[in-house]
Amino acid sequence: MIALVKVELKKLYRDPMSLAIILLMPIGLTLVYYLALGNVYPAWHPPGTSHFEYLVPGTMGYAVIYMIMTVSMGLCEYRQAGLLKRLQTTPISPSEYLGSHFIANLFVGVFQALIVLLLSVILGFRPQGGLPGLVLASIFLGFLAVASVGFGLLTATIAKNSGAASGLAMIFVVPMMVFGTLLAVFNETTRAIARFMPNYYVSDSLTLIFNGARLSDRLILQNLLILSIISLVIVVAGIQLFKRTEFR
């Protein structure tokens, strides 16, 4: 599995287009939010907090969930090229192969989110929590990356080709982008919808961490538990469905 993870990571930096997406997507997204919202100071935010700073935790999560599309498209391309069928003639088990995707994309997702954080700091965002807070934030982002790969597997199971996968992935991406990133104006109804989005628990917890809350805060630990359960359910469902359709 370690060898497969290395192969997946090597493919990323050897493919200029994939590398450009990994680097430029979080940078572009952060810059757009900063230019559009950096001088907007809503009354409901703490004094001196711009709407851009309020959305930084959600932007970090969005950089991770975007991989739902890239993972599903990549797997569909492997299917069309016949690579998945060829794997059945090797000693590699389906679980090892899919496990390598989860591990490789976990690193990629957290890396993209940290690019958002680094650029946000350069642009004036001042997170609290120190190194322990950054580690805990990375754990949340890691669980979200695993859930995103699971959604990617579900999408690739249904889609017939990479074009269809990119469209179907938006079924997961758009609601998570609107509700899970704190982009929506929350009332009782919209917050209830947001609780079905795994990245909502990431955005909520990272907001607390970066605002200086105790890392042992009950709400942070509760969010971590809920996120881990959601991620586990999505992962198991994604692996089982994909294995049944592609590795029969």
N, C-alpha and C positions, 0 to 999 in steps of 0.2 A: 504494500500500500504506500509506503514511503517513496518507493521508486516511482509509482504512478503520480503521486503528489508533485514530485520534482518535474516529471514530464509535463504536467498541466501548467505549472508555473513557468517552465521554460518556454512553452508555447506562447505565453502571454508577452514576454519581452522580445521574442523572436518575430512576432507578428506586429508590425508597426501600427496597424489599424486598431487592434485590441489594446495595445499599450496606450495609444492616443485616447481611446474611450475611457480607459481606467483613470488616466491623469486629467484629461480635459473636462470630463463630465462634472466631477465635484468642484473643480476650479470655476468652470463656467457658471454652474448653478449658484455658487456662493457669491460670485461677482454680480450676477443678475439681481439677487436678493439685496445685496449691499447697495447697488446703484438705485434700485427702486424703493427700498425701504429703510436705508441707512439714516435718513433725515426725518423719518416718521416717528413721532412719539405719542402713541395713543394714551389717553387719560387713564386707562385701566392698568397700564404697566407701571412698575415701580419708577419713581422719579429718575430721570436720566437714562432710562432703558429704551433704546430704539426698538422698532418692530423687527428690524434685522437681527438684533441680539436676542430677542425673544424667540425667534425662529431658528437660531443656530442648532439647538438639539434636534429639532425636527428635520433640518437640512442634513444633518449627519445621518439620521435614519434613512432619509430618502436616498442618499448616496448608496446605501446598502440594498434597499429593496429594488433598486433599478436592475440589479443582477437577475431578478426573476426573468426579465426579458432576455438577457444575454445568455443565461444558462439554458433556457428552453430552446433558444435559437441554435445554440451550439450543439445540443443533443440531437436536434432534428437534422442538422447538417451531418452529424456523425451517422445517423440512421440512413440518410439518403446516400452517403458515400459507402455504405456497407460495413462501416467499422464496427458497429455493434454486433453484427452477425459474425464477423471475424473473431471477436473476443471469445465467442463460445468454443472456438477451436484451440484456445490457449489455456494454460493452467489458472488464469485469473478468474476468480469467482465474481459474479455480479455484485455481491456485497462489497468486495474489495474495490472494484471499479467505481461504484457509486460513492463509497466511503472516501475515495481519493478526491472526488469532486467536492464533497462537503468540506474536507479539510482545506483544499486549495482555495476554494471560494471564501472560506472563513477568513483566511489571511487577506485576500483581496478586498473583501467587504470592509473589514476593520481598517485596512490601509486607506481606502477611499474616504471613510468617515474621518479619519485622523487628518487627511489632507484638508477637508472642510474646516476642521477645528484649527489647524495651523494657520490657514489663510484668514480665518475669522479673527484670530488673535492679532495677526498682522494688521488687520483692518480696524482694530480697536476693541474687540470683544475680550473681556477679562474674566475667564472662568476661575472659580474657586475650587477647593477640594484637594489641590496639590496632586502629587503622584498617586497616593491611594485612590483619590477620586477618579483619576484618569484610568487606573487599572480597573476599577469597578465599572466605569463607563464602557471600557473595551469588552468586558464580560457581557454586558447587555447587548452591545453591538455584535458580538460573536454569536449569541443566541439568535439574534435577528437575521444574521447571515445564514445560519443553518435553516431557519424557517423559510428564507427566501429561496434557497436551493430546493427545498421541499416543494414550494410553489412552482418552481421551474420544472421539476420532475412531473408534477401534475399537469402542467401546461403542455409539456413535450409528449405526454401520454395521449393527450387528446388531439393535438395538432398533427397534421399530415406532413407539413413542411415548415421551413424556417419563417416564411412569410406569414403563414397562419399563426405560428407561435408568437410572433411579435404582436399581432392583433389580440390574440387570446390573453397574452400576458397583461394587457392593459386592464382586463377585468379585475385583476388583483392589484395592479399598480395604482390605478386612478383613485379608488376609494381609500387606499392606504396613504396616498399622497395628500388627499384633501382632509381626511379626518385624523389620520395617525400622526401627521407632522405638526399638528396644532394650527394648521393653516385656516381651518374652519372657525367661524365665530360660534363659540359653544353656548348651547342652552341645554336644557334637560334632554331633549331629543337627540341633538347632534352628539352630545357626550355619550349617550347610551350607544349610539352607532359606533363611535370611536373605540369603545371598549371591546369590540370584535376585531379590531385591527392590532396585530402584534406590535407594530412599531409605535402605537400610542403609549404603550407601557415603557418603551425606550425613551420617547420624547419626554414623558412625564417625569421619569426618574432622572434623566440627564439634566433636566431643568432644576430639579431639587439639588443634585450633586454640584452643579456649576454655580448655584446660588448659595452654597455654603452649608447646606443641611448636613446633619450627622449622617455618616455613611451607614450607620446601624438604624436609621430611621425606619419605623415600622412600614411606612408606605413604600419605601424603596425595596425593602426585602419582600413585601407582598407582591409588588410588581415583578420582581425577579422570579418569584415562584410561579406566578401566572404565565409569564413569558416562557419559562422553561417548559411548562406543561403544554402550552400551545405549540411550541416548536417541536416537541416530541411527537405530538399527535400528527402534525403536518409532515414531519420527516417519515414516520412509519407509513402513513398513507401514501406518500409520494414514492417511497422505495417499493412498497408492495405492488402498487399499480403499474409502475414502470417496469418492474421485473417480470410481471405477468404478461405484459404486451411485447417486451423487447427481448427477453431472455427465456423464452419458452423451450 
